[in-house]
Amino acid sequence: MGETEASSRNEAWDALMDCLFEAGVLDGRGPLAERMAQRVFVLPSYKNVSPDALHASWRRNMRVSLDGIRSRRAPGPDDDDTPLREVGEMRARQGVTVSEVLQTSVTQQTVFLELVRQLAPSSPYRDSLLLELFSNYQRWSAWGMVALAAGHREAELEMQRRAQEHQDSFVQRMLSGSIAPSEIGSGAEAYGLDRTRSYRAFRLRRAPSTDVRAIERYLHITSSGARRNGMMTIIDGDLCGFLATLPDEPPQTAIGVSPPVPLHELPAVFRLATRALETALAIGRHEIVGVADLGLHPAIVADHDLGELMCDRYVKPLERLGASGAVILQTVERYVENGNRLETTRQQLFLHTNTVRYRLSRFESITGCSLRDSNALVEVWWALAWRRLHAPRGGSGQVDRPTGARPAM
């Protein structure tokens, strides 16, 4: 291209830019704003955006790319996309979805192309200049859409974080009893809870591999359009919360639950869910359990001093005898768990009846108690249960037993 032709082409470009600028197409005024308004305000999520604010943001967005379009260059690393990110953040806070933000940008491209075709002055270079303009404008539009989406996402994440913090605070205060009665009703309404229902407090131990979202789905406490089944947060490393209906499927780990109570009574029963969890973990239970499902085990787990005294009285004297004392303790444990049934114990241990009788007699002689005395029987069972809880895994204190067995009275 010769110098004369290049000069003529540049003059035609400048004329095109001046025409579009005067018509308000390049800076978002006039017909561009009018046509955009006709097409954008039919989108549902733009109902909370005022027309004046929308027009102002269009003009601001156009100004960001105006210099690049006029100088016929593509966007580069030195171009500042901050104004576009700020618009994306603002739309997110106004409730405009990212898809409709991007749809608006595509609409703006369409309107821009329509107006340019109508307003571009005639020249020998008209078609080639329009092709160049459209190609460059699309580059700037794509650059702008990335910035808008990034700003929208940043705002979404910030709003989600704050919403989660508010939700966590609500659950923590509900379980601790530090929430004002007036806040329970407003919170229940805000989070989709039915205040007329009863809820169970729950607690489960979180492992490094625990998928929190999977737990939410299992407990059916994810937010939905319907009334929520419950809520959950993290307290001292455990997943804690409350729910109205227990899941039908068995869990992957132990979950301690309380009896069902109204929302305002949750603090009083949350400690029961905690005790149920600690007990279930101690005795190797892996289901949804309440304190009532665990017999006397919650007391054994909680009262260390009493368990140690019972163990000193009924277990330690036998342990000092070594192997002979161990088989006596095993026989007594089976006997107690079998409801004092001699024949059942004999069959399980593959022993002669007289051998079982001899071992029981030796236990009574060494400890000075009678296994026919109901009080002594409870104490013996307590001592043996405490011993199992505190024996090393796989150690001599581990004896096969029916799950949750307790003494027969």
C-alpha positions as CSV (number, residue, x, y, z in Angstrom):
1,M,0.0,0.0,0.0
2,G,1.4,3.4,-1.0
3,E,1.7,6.4,1.3
4,T,-1.2,8.2,-0.4
5,E,-3.5,5.2,-0.1
6,A,-2.4,4.6,3.5
7,S,-3.1,8.2,4.3
8,S,-6.5,8.1,2.6
9,R,-7.4,4.9,4.5
10,N,-6.3,6.5,7.8
11,E,-8.4,9.6,7.0
12,A,-11.4,7.3,6.3
13,W,-10.8,5.6,9.6
14,D,-10.7,8.9,11.5
15,A,-13.9,9.9,9.8
16,L,-15.6,6.7,10.8
17,M,-14.5,7.1,14.4
18,D,-15.7,10.7,14.5
19,C,-19.0,9.7,13.1
20,L,-19.6,7.0,15.6
21,F,-18.4,9.1,18.5
22,E,-20.7,12.0,17.6
23,A,-23.6,9.5,17.4
24,G,-22.9,8.2,20.8
25,V,-22.0,4.7,19.6
26,L,-18.4,4.6,20.8
27,D,-19.0,5.9,24.3
28,G,-22.4,4.3,25.1
29,R,-24.7,7.3,24.6
30,G,-27.6,8.0,22.3
31,P,-29.0,5.2,20.1
32,L,-26.8,2.5,21.6
33,A,-28.1,3.1,25.1
34,E,-31.7,3.3,23.9
35,R,-31.5,0.0,22.0
36,M,-29.7,-1.7,24.8
37,A,-32.3,-0.6,27.3
38,Q,-35.0,-2.1,25.1
39,R,-33.3,-5.5,25.1
40,V,-31.7,-5.7,28.5
41,F,-34.6,-4.8,30.9
42,V,-36.6,-7.8,29.7
43,L,-34.0,-10.0,31.5
44,P,-35.4,-11.1,34.8
45,S,-32.5,-10.3,37.1
46,Y,-32.1,-6.8,35.9
47,K,-35.3,-5.7,37.7
48,N,-33.2,-4.4,40.6
49,V,-31.0,-2.2,38.4
50,S,-32.0,1.3,37.7
51,P,-31.9,2.5,34.1
52,D,-29.7,5.5,34.9
53,A,-27.2,3.3,36.7
54,L,-27.1,0.9,33.8
55,H,-26.6,3.6,31.3
56,A,-23.7,5.0,33.4
57,S,-22.0,1.6,33.5
58,W,-22.3,1.1,29.8
59,R,-20.6,4.5,29.2
60,R,-18.0,3.5,31.7
61,N,-17.4,0.2,30.0
62,M,-17.1,1.7,26.6
63,R,-14.6,4.3,27.8
64,V,-12.3,1.5,29.0
65,S,-11.9,0.2,25.4
66,L,-12.5,3.5,23.5
67,D,-8.8,4.4,23.2
68,G,-7.8,0.9,22.0
69,I,-10.6,0.8,19.4
70,R,-9.7,4.3,18.1
71,S,-6.0,3.5,17.9
72,R,-6.7,0.2,16.2
73,R,-5.0,-2.0,18.7
74,A,-5.9,-5.1,20.6
75,P,-6.1,-5.2,24.5
76,G,-2.8,-5.9,26.2
77,P,-1.4,-6.6,29.7
78,D,-1.1,-2.9,30.5
79,D,-4.8,-2.2,30.0
80,D,-6.6,-1.7,33.3
81,D,-9.8,-3.8,33.6
82,T,-10.6,-2.6,37.1
83,P,-13.7,-0.6,36.1
84,L,-15.1,-3.7,34.3
85,R,-14.4,-5.9,37.4
86,E,-16.2,-3.4,39.6
87,V,-19.2,-3.5,37.3
88,G,-19.2,-7.3,37.5
89,E,-19.1,-7.1,41.3
90,M,-21.9,-4.6,41.4
91,R,-24.1,-6.7,39.2
92,A,-23.5,-9.7,41.5
93,R,-24.6,-7.7,44.6
94,Q,-27.7,-6.5,42.7
95,G,-28.7,-10.1,42.0
96,V,-27.9,-10.2,38.3
97,T,-26.7,-13.6,37.3
98,V,-23.3,-13.9,35.5
99,S,-25.1,-15.5,32.5
100,E,-27.2,-12.4,32.1
101,V,-24.2,-10.1,32.6
102,L,-22.5,-11.9,29.7
103,Q,-25.7,-12.0,27.7
104,T,-25.8,-8.2,28.0
105,S,-22.3,-7.9,26.7
106,V,-23.2,-10.1,23.7
107,T,-26.3,-7.9,23.2
108,Q,-24.1,-4.8,23.2
109,Q,-21.9,-6.3,20.5
110,T,-25.0,-7.0,18.4
111,V,-26.4,-3.5,18.9
112,F,-23.0,-1.9,18.2
113,L,-22.7,-3.8,14.9
114,E,-26.2,-2.8,13.8
115,L,-25.6,0.9,14.5
116,V,-22.1,0.9,12.8
117,R,-23.5,-0.6,9.7
118,Q,-26.2,2.1,9.6
119,L,-24.0,5.1,10.5
120,A,-20.7,4.4,8.8
121,P,-20.0,7.0,6.1
122,S,-19.3,5.9,2.6
123,S,-15.8,5.6,1.4
124,P,-13.8,3.3,-0.9
125,Y,-12.5,1.6,2.3
126,R,-15.8,1.2,4.1
127,D,-16.1,-2.6,4.0
128,S,-12.5,-3.3,4.9
129,L,-12.6,-0.7,7.7
130,L,-15.8,-2.2,9.1
131,L,-14.3,-5.6,9.1
132,E,-11.3,-4.3,10.9
133,L,-13.5,-2.5,13.4
134,F,-15.7,-5.4,14.1
135,S,-12.8,-7.8,14.5
136,N,-11.0,-5.5,17.0
137,Y,-14.2,-4.6,18.8
138,Q,-14.8,-8.3,19.4
139,R,-11.4,-8.6,21.0
140,W,-12.1,-5.8,23.4
141,S,-15.6,-7.3,24.1
142,A,-14.1,-10.7,24.9
143,W,-11.5,-9.0,27.2
144,G,-14.3,-7.1,28.9
145,M,-16.4,-10.1,29.4
146,V,-13.6,-12.0,31.1
147,A,-13.2,-9.0,33.5
148,L,-16.9,-8.7,34.1
149,A,-17.1,-12.5,34.9
150,A,-14.1,-12.3,37.2
151,G,-15.5,-9.4,39.2
152,H,-18.9,-11.2,39.4
153,R,-17.2,-14.3,40.7
154,E,-15.2,-12.5,43.3
155,A,-18.3,-10.8,44.6
156,E,-20.2,-14.1,44.6
157,L,-17.5,-15.8,46.6
158,E,-17.4,-13.0,49.1
159,M,-21.2,-13.0,49.5
160,Q,-21.2,-16.8,49.9
161,R,-18.4,-16.5,52.5
162,R,-20.4,-13.9,54.5
163,A,-23.6,-15.9,54.2
164,Q,-21.8,-19.0,55.4
165,E,-20.4,-17.1,58.4
166,H,-23.9,-15.8,59.3
167,Q,-25.3,-19.4,59.0
168,D,-22.4,-20.9,61.0
169,S,-23.0,-18.2,63.7
170,F,-26.7,-19.0,63.8
171,V,-26.2,-22.7,64.3
172,Q,-23.4,-22.2,66.9
173,R,-25.6,-19.9,68.9
174,M,-28.6,-22.2,68.6
175,L,-26.6,-25.1,70.0
176,S,-24.9,-23.0,72.7
177,G,-28.0,-21.2,73.9
178,S,-26.4,-17.8,73.3
179,I,-29.1,-16.7,70.8
180,A,-31.9,-14.3,71.8
181,P,-35.4,-15.9,71.7
182,S,-36.5,-13.2,69.2
183,E,-33.7,-14.2,66.8
184,I,-34.8,-17.9,66.7
185,G,-38.0,-17.0,64.8
186,S,-36.4,-14.6,62.4
187,G,-33.5,-17.0,61.8
188,A,-35.8,-19.9,61.2
189,E,-37.7,-17.9,58.6
190,A,-34.5,-16.7,57.0
191,Y,-33.0,-20.2,56.7
192,G,-36.2,-22.0,55.7
193,L,-36.8,-23.9,59.0
194,D,-40.2,-24.9,60.2
195,R,-40.4,-23.5,63.7
196,T,-43.3,-25.8,64.6
197,R,-41.3,-29.0,64.1
198,S,-39.1,-30.7,66.6
199,Y,-35.4,-31.1,65.8
200,R,-32.6,-33.4,67.0
201,A,-29.1,-32.0,67.8
202,F,-26.4,-34.1,66.3
203,R,-22.6,-34.4,66.3
204,L,-20.1,-36.5,64.3
205,R,-16.3,-36.6,64.3
206,R,-14.8,-35.1,61.1
207,A,-11.8,-37.0,59.7
208,P,-9.3,-35.4,57.2
209,S,-11.0,-37.3,54.4
210,T,-14.5,-36.3,55.4
211,D,-16.5,-34.9,52.5
212,V,-18.6,-32.2,54.3
213,R,-20.9,-31.7,51.3
214,A,-21.6,-35.5,51.2
215,I,-22.5,-35.4,54.9
216,E,-24.9,-32.5,54.1
217,R,-26.5,-34.5,51.3
218,Y,-26.8,-37.6,53.5
219,L,-28.5,-35.7,56.3
220,H,-30.7,-33.8,53.8
221,I,-29.7,-30.5,55.2
222,T,-28.6,-28.7,52.0
223,S,-30.5,-25.5,51.2
224,S,-33.4,-26.0,48.8
225,G,-36.7,-24.3,47.8
226,A,-38.6,-26.5,50.3
227,R,-38.3,-26.3,54.1
228,R,-34.9,-27.3,55.3
229,N,-34.4,-30.5,57.2
230,G,-31.8,-28.9,59.4
231,M,-28.5,-27.0,59.5
232,M,-24.8,-27.8,60.3
233,T,-21.5,-26.1,61.2
234,I,-18.1,-27.0,62.6
235,I,-17.6,-26.8,66.4
236,D,-14.2,-27.8,67.9
237,G,-13.5,-29.7,64.7
238,D,-16.7,-31.8,64.8
239,L,-19.7,-31.5,62.4
240,C,-22.5,-30.3,64.6
241,G,-26.1,-29.2,64.0
242,F,-29.7,-30.1,64.2
243,L,-32.2,-31.9,61.9
244,A,-35.9,-32.8,61.9
245,T,-35.8,-36.2,60.2
246,L,-33.1,-38.9,60.5
247,P,-31.9,-40.5,57.3
248,D,-33.0,-44.0,56.5
249,E,-29.6,-45.2,55.2
250,P,-26.9,-46.2,57.6
251,P,-24.0,-43.7,58.0
252,Q,-20.3,-44.3,57.3
253,T,-19.4,-43.2,60.8
254,A,-20.9,-42.8,64.2
255,I,-23.4,-39.9,64.7
256,G,-24.6,-38.9,68.1
257,V,-28.1,-37.6,68.3
258,S,-30.4,-36.2,70.9
259,P,-34.1,-36.7,71.5
260,P,-36.3,-34.4,69.3
261,V,-37.1,-31.1,70.9
262,P,-38.4,-27.6,69.8
263,L,-35.7,-25.3,68.4
264,H,-35.4,-23.3,71.6
265,E,-34.5,-26.4,73.6
266,L,-31.6,-27.5,71.5
267,P,-28.9,-26.2,73.9
268,A,-30.2,-28.5,76.6
269,V,-29.9,-31.7,74.5
270,F,-26.8,-30.9,72.4
271,R,-24.7,-32.2,75.3
272,L,-26.6,-35.5,75.0
273,A,-25.7,-35.8,71.3
274,T,-22.0,-35.1,72.3
275,R,-22.1,-37.8,75.0
276,A,-23.7,-40.3,72.5
277,L,-21.0,-39.6,70.0
278,E,-18.1,-39.9,72.4
279,T,-19.5,-43.2,73.8
280,A,-20.2,-44.6,70.3
281,L,-16.6,-43.9,69.3
282,A,-15.3,-45.4,72.5
283,I,-17.1,-48.7,72.2
284,G,-16.8,-49.0,68.4
285,R,-20.4,-48.3,67.3
286,H,-20.8,-46.9,63.7
287,E,-24.4,-45.9,63.4
288,I,-26.8,-43.1,64.4
289,V,-27.1,-43.5,68.2
290,G,-28.6,-41.6,71.1
291,V,-27.7,-41.9,74.8
292,A,-30.8,-44.1,75.3
293,D,-29.4,-46.6,72.8
294,L,-26.1,-47.1,74.7
295,G,-27.2,-48.4,78.0
296,L,-24.8,-47.6,80.8
297,H,-21.9,-47.0,78.5
298,P,-22.2,-43.2,78.5
299,A,-21.7,-43.3,82.3
300,I,-18.7,-45.6,82.0
301,V,-17.1,-43.4,79.4
302,A,-17.8,-40.2,81.4
303,D,-17.0,-41.4,84.9
304,H,-13.3,-42.3,84.8
305,D,-12.7,-42.3,88.5
306,L,-15.6,-44.7,89.3
307,G,-14.5,-47.0,86.5
308,E,-11.0,-47.1,87.8
309,L,-12.2,-47.9,91.3
310,M,-14.4,-50.8,90.0
311,C,-11.5,-52.1,87.9
312,D,-9.1,-52.0,90.9
313,R,-11.7,-54.0,92.9
314,Y,-12.7,-56.6,90.4
315,V,-10.1,-56.8,87.6
316,K,-6.7,-55.9,88.9
317,P,-6.5,-58.8,91.4
318,L,-7.1,-61.3,88.6
319,E,-4.7,-59.5,86.2
320,R,-1.9,-60.0,88.8
321,L,-2.4,-63.8,88.4
322,G,-1.3,-63.6,84.8
323,A,-2.7,-66.1,82.3
324,S,-4.9,-68.0,84.9
325,G,-6.5,-64.7,85.9
326,A,-7.1,-63.7,82.3
327,V,-9.1,-66.9,81.6
328,I,-11.1,-66.4,84.7
329,L,-12.0,-62.8,83.7
330,Q,-12.9,-64.0,80.2
331,T,-15.2,-66.6,81.7
332,V,-16.8,-64.1,84.1
333,E,-17.3,-61.6,81.3
334,R,-19.1,-64.1,79.1
335,Y,-21.2,-65.3,82.0
336,V,-22.3,-61.8,82.8
337,E,-23.1,-60.9,79.2
338,N,-25.0,-64.1,78.8
339,G,-27.4,-63.2,81.6
340,N,-25.8,-65.6,84.2
341,R,-26.6,-68.6,81.9
342,L,-24.1,-71.3,82.7
343,E,-24.9,-73.6,79.8
344,T,-24.7,-70.8,77.2
345,T,-21.3,-69.7,78.6
346,R,-20.0,-73.3,78.6
347,Q,-21.0,-73.8,75.0
348,Q,-19.5,-70.5,73.8
349,L,-16.1,-71.2,75.5
350,F,-16.1,-75.0,74.7
351,L,-15.7,-75.8,78.4
352,H,-17.1,-78.4,80.8
353,T,-19.7,-77.1,83.1
354,N,-17.6,-77.8,86.2
355,T,-14.8,-75.8,84.7
356,V,-17.0,-72.8,84.3
357,R,-18.3,-73.2,87.9
358,Y,-14.8,-73.5,89.2
359,R,-13.7,-70.2,87.4
360,L,-16.7,-68.3,88.7
361,S,-16.0,-69.6,92.2
362,R,-12.4,-68.6,92.0
363,F,-13.5,-65.1,90.9
364,E,-15.8,-64.8,93.8
365,S,-13.2,-66.0,96.2
366,I,-10.5,-63.6,95.0
367,T,-12.7,-60.5,94.8
368,G,-14.9,-61.3,97.8
369,C,-18.2,-60.8,95.9
370,S,-21.1,-62.9,94.9
371,L,-22.2,-63.1,91.3
372,R,-25.7,-63.8,92.6
373,D,-25.8,-60.4,94.2
374,S,-27.4,-57.9,91.7
375,N,-25.4,-54.9,93.1
376,A,-22.1,-56.8,92.8
377,L,-23.1,-58.0,89.3
378,V,-23.5,-54.4,88.1
379,E,-20.2,-53.5,89.6
380,V,-18.5,-56.4,88.0
381,W,-20.0,-55.6,84.6
382,W,-19.0,-51.9,85.1
383,A,-15.4,-52.9,85.8
384,L,-15.1,-55.3,82.9
385,A,-16.7,-52.7,80.5
386,W,-14.3,-50.0,81.7
387,R,-11.4,-52.4,81.2
388,R,-12.5,-53.0,77.6
389,L,-12.7,-49.3,76.9
390,H,-9.2,-48.7,78.2
391,A,-7.4,-51.8,76.9
392,P,-5.0,-51.3,74.0
393,R,-6.5,-52.3,70.6
394,G,-5.8,-56.0,70.1
395,G,-4.5,-56.3,73.7
396,S,-5.4,-59.0,76.3
397,G,-8.3,-56.9,77.5
398,Q,-10.1,-57.3,74.2
399,V,-12.8,-60.0,74.4
400,D,-15.4,-60.8,71.8
401,R,-18.7,-59.7,73.0
402,P,-22.2,-58.9,71.8
403,T,-22.5,-55.3,70.8
404,G,-23.9,-53.1,73.5
405,A,-24.2,-56.0,76.0
406,R,-25.1,-55.1,79.5
407,P,-25.7,-57.1,82.7
408,A,-29.0,-59.0,83.1
409,M,-30.8,-58.3,86.3
